[in-house]
Structure formats: structure tokens, C-alpha cells
């Protein structure tokens, strides 16, 4: 299966502004790219590429005042299978975890493990068998507990805020699920990327970037999604981190106003030019 992904973001800047872009596909996706990315800035400015501490591909730039548009697109190959399900994947004792995953047990900007959520997690999920069943129980709870509502999106809402307010967008679902997993001594990390309506009925609303999360079980990372809470087809990873603070699509160091925002992730019909 081939999937065409891309985005177009337009901002207005009152003065020249430095920024960081995280609009590229994750390096792990490189072997699957069939039409290479074309990251563009209009008006044209130099881009400097680097990789952050989480291995995400980033770019730096200084844009002029006025309207500036960022575009990227690619065609990637996907296996066409839903998220892997391994119900017997075991939880690993903290003392046996690889050191590189320990950071994903700790609190972070949006995931307060040292809060009332710690006591709640153990009271709510300690009787569920450890490992995959416990993570799934967390996803089931968060899926029921939070009501999805774009109008209630807030960039500063944390996991604890989502727990109490019981509303939010996909990042809020993931922050709460990640925090509960970390409280239960399971390393969990935040993921962002493209997830089109492939294999499911069309959402009927404009597409956005999507969030999901990964949990380290049985020696490897597995994908979970507390918002959709069903295995999905065609996730295209852009970035991973401790939480949404690590994977912002754009980080601007100055005043700006978003003018337009478009995201797409569509299956390429068999026989089309992109499929050759």
C-alpha cells in the first residue's frame, strides 16, 4: 500500500523570526519513502537540518516578516496491516529495563507522574495482569473518560488537567494514558505523525496531525492509541518524545499568527503515477 502524506502551514510574522520545524518524516521511515520529501519554505530561506536528542529530524530557519508558508509532501509504502497486537507481551521489572528507556518512566512537561494520578493508577489497575492487559485497561479507561472535542483544545492542558476536565483532543488522551502507564512502571513515549482514514469510515472533518503512544513491553516498543482504541492502518511516524513538548511541528521564537493549516494522508489508488 502507498500513502501520500503532506502538510501546508501558513503564518504571518510581524518581523523576522527564528524557528524550528519538525515537519519531516522520522528517519526510521526513510526506507519506506517512494517519492522523497520536498520540504519547502515560501519565500525561500536557508534550512539547516539536525537531529534532536530523540532522533527526530528537525530544521532551523529564520523567516522574514510577512506571510510565510511551509509545505512538505511524500509518498510512503506501508504494509497495510493494522497495529500489531501481542496480548501476552510482558511487563519488564524496572531493574531489568535498558537504561535508554528509563527516561520514559519519569515525569515530563505534560505528564505528571508525581501527582494524584500515581495513587489513582495503582488503585484502578493494580488488579489487572501486568503487561499488555494492563496497558489495554489504561487505554480503555482513558477512551471512556475523555470526550473528544476540538473546541476544547488547549496547548497547556496536562495529563492531570485532562483527567479532571474529561475533555480534549488526541494529545490529551495520550498524555493521560502515558502518565498512567509510567505510574505503573511501564515506559511510555509520545508519538506524532500522519494517520488517514484508511480502513475506517471517513471522519467528516478536516484532517490534523495525529498522536499515539508506545509502551516498552517484552523488550520492544508497541503502539497504542487511547483515542481511537482500535488497531489502525497506515500510521506514518514523524517524531517521538517524552510528550508533546518534545515534538512540536513548529516552534517559533517570536510573535506569529496562524493563517491556514492543511494536512493530508491518503491511500494512493493502484495504477496511479505515484504507485509506479
N, C-alpha and C positions, 0 to 999 in steps of 0.2 A: 504494500500500500504506500502511495505517495501522498504527502500532505504539504500544501502550500501555506506557509505561515508568514506573517509580517505585521508591521505596525506603522502608523504615521501620527506623530505628535507635533502640534504647533503651539508655540509660546510667544508671548510678547514681552520683550525686555526693555525697560526704560534706559538702560545703559549697558555697556559691555560687561559681560558676566562670565566668570569661570564656572564650569560644571563637570560632573562625572556622569557618564552614560553607562548603563548596564542593559543594553538593548540587543546584545549578541546572544547567539545560542551558546550553551555550555560547551566547553571543549570536548566533553565526552560524547557529544552529538556529532562531532566532526566526521567520523567515518560513515555516518548515515546521510550526509548532505549530498544531494544530487544536483541542485542548482545553488551555487555558492551565494552566501550572503552579500548584500550590497547596502552597507550602512552609509547613509548619505546625510549631509547637513546642507540646508539651503537657507541663506547664502553659504557658499563653500568656505570652510575654515579647516585648518590642520587638525587632525585627530592623532592623539598619542595612545597607543594600546599598552595595557599592562594587565597583570593577573593579581587579584587580591589574595588575602590570606586563606580564603576558602576555595581557591582555584577558579573563581569566576572570571570571565573575560570582560574587561572594562575599557573605557576610552575616556580621555580627558580632552577638554577643548575650552577655548574662550570665544564666546559668540558676540557679535556686535549688537548694538541697540536695534530695536525694531522687531519685526516678526521673524521668527526662526523656526524652520521645520526639520524634524528628524524623521528619517524613514529607514526601514530595514525590511528585507524580504529574503526568503529562501524556500527551497523545496527539499524536504527530508523524506527518507524512506523509513517506514515504520513496520513492525512485524504484524500489525493488525490484530494483535491479541489483547484482551483486557488485562488489567493489572494482575500480577502473579499472586496467587492465593496459596499460602502454606500454613494451614491451621495448626500444625504441630511444631512450628518454629519456636524454639525455647528461649526463655529469658536467660541471659548470662549474668552470673554474680558480678557485682561491681569490681571485686578484687581480681577478676579474671578478664575484664574488658581491656581491649587495646588502648594504649594511652591516648591515641589520636581521637578517640570518641568521647573521652571523659568530659570535654568542654560542653558536650551536648546533654550533660546531666545537670549543668549549673543554670542559675538564673540569668536572664538576659533582659534587654530593654523592655520587651513586651511580655515576658514570661516569668512571672514572679513565683518561683518555687518556694521561697521563704515567706509564704503568706498563708492565709487560712485555707488555700487550695491544697496544701500539703495534708493537713488533717482530713479534709474532705475526701481527698483521693484514697487515703487508706481506709477510711470508714465506708466508702462507697464500693471499692473494688478489691479489697484485700481477700475476699472470699472467692473471687473469680480465679481460675487456674492461671498461673503466671505464664508469660509469653504471649503468643498470638491471641488467645482468647481474651486476655486482659486488655490488650490494645484495642481489640474489636469492641469490647464492652465500653471502653472510653469513647470510641467513635460513635457508638450507638447513643450513649448519653448526650454527647455534645450535639449530635444531629437532632435529637429531640429537644434539647434545652434551648438552642438559639434559633431565632426566627430570622431568615434571610431577608434583608431589606436594604437596597442601595441607598435609599433616602436617609438611612441611619449610619452611613459610613462616617468614621472619624479617624483621622490619622494617628491620634494619640490614645485611642482606646487600647487597653492592655487586656491580658487574659482574665485578670480579676474583674476588670470592668465589664467584659463580655459575660462573665459568669453571673454578675449581679443584674446587668441590664437585659440580658437574654435576647439581644438583637444585634445584627451586624452583617458584615459581608464575609467572603470566604476567608480572608486573613484572620478574622476574629474566631471563626470555627477552628482554624489550625492553631492559633496561639493558645486557645484553651486546651485543645487536645494535646499539644506538645507539652504544655505545662503539667498537665495531669500525668502524662507518661514519665516525664522527668521526676515528678514527685514520687512515682512508683519505681524509681531506679532503672528506668529504661531510656537509653539515649535517644533523643528525638531531634530532628532538624527540619527547618522550614525550606520549602521549595517553591519556586515560581516559574511560570512558563506559559505555553500555549496549551489549551485544551478545547478543541472544537466540538461541535455537536455531531460526533461520529458514533454511529451505533445507538443513538438515543434520539428522541423527538427533538426538533429544533426548540431552542429556549424561547424564541419570540421576542428577545430583547437584544440591544447592541452588545457585541462581544467585548470582553475585557480580558486582561491577563488573568490567569488562574493561579490559585495557590493550592498546594497539597503538602503533605509532610512524610518523612521517612523515619522509621524506627529500626534500631540496630538489634536484631534478634538472630540467634544461632550463628553468629559470625558474619552476617551481612546486613545491608540495609534493604528494607522493604517499604513499598509505597502504601500509604493510607490516605483517605480523603474523608474527613468528618462532615464536610458539607454535603457532598453527593452520596456518600456512604454506600456506594456500589462500585464494583470494578469498572473502569472506564478504558476506552481505546484511544490511543493517539496522544498521550502526554508528550510534549516537546519541551525538555528542560532548558531553562535559561540560566538560573542561578540557584545556589543553595547557601544557607547560613543559619545562624542561631535563631533568628526571627526576621520579621520584615525589615527591620532596620539595616540588616546586612545586604539586602537585595533590592534596594530602591532602583526603579528603572531610570530615574533621573534625579540627581542631587545637584541643586543649583545654589551657588553661593552669592545670592543677590535677589532682589525683587523680581518677580515674574508673574505672568498671568497665563493660565492655560486657555488656548483659543479653540482647539479641536483635538480629538482623541479617537483614533480608529485602530482596531486590532482585528486580525482575521486568522483563521486556521481551518482550511477546507480540504477535504479529500480531493485529490486530482482525479478526474474521470479517466478510466482506462482508455488508451488510444489517443489522449491529448498530447500536444507537443511536449509538455513537461514530463510525460511518462516515458519518453523515448531516450 
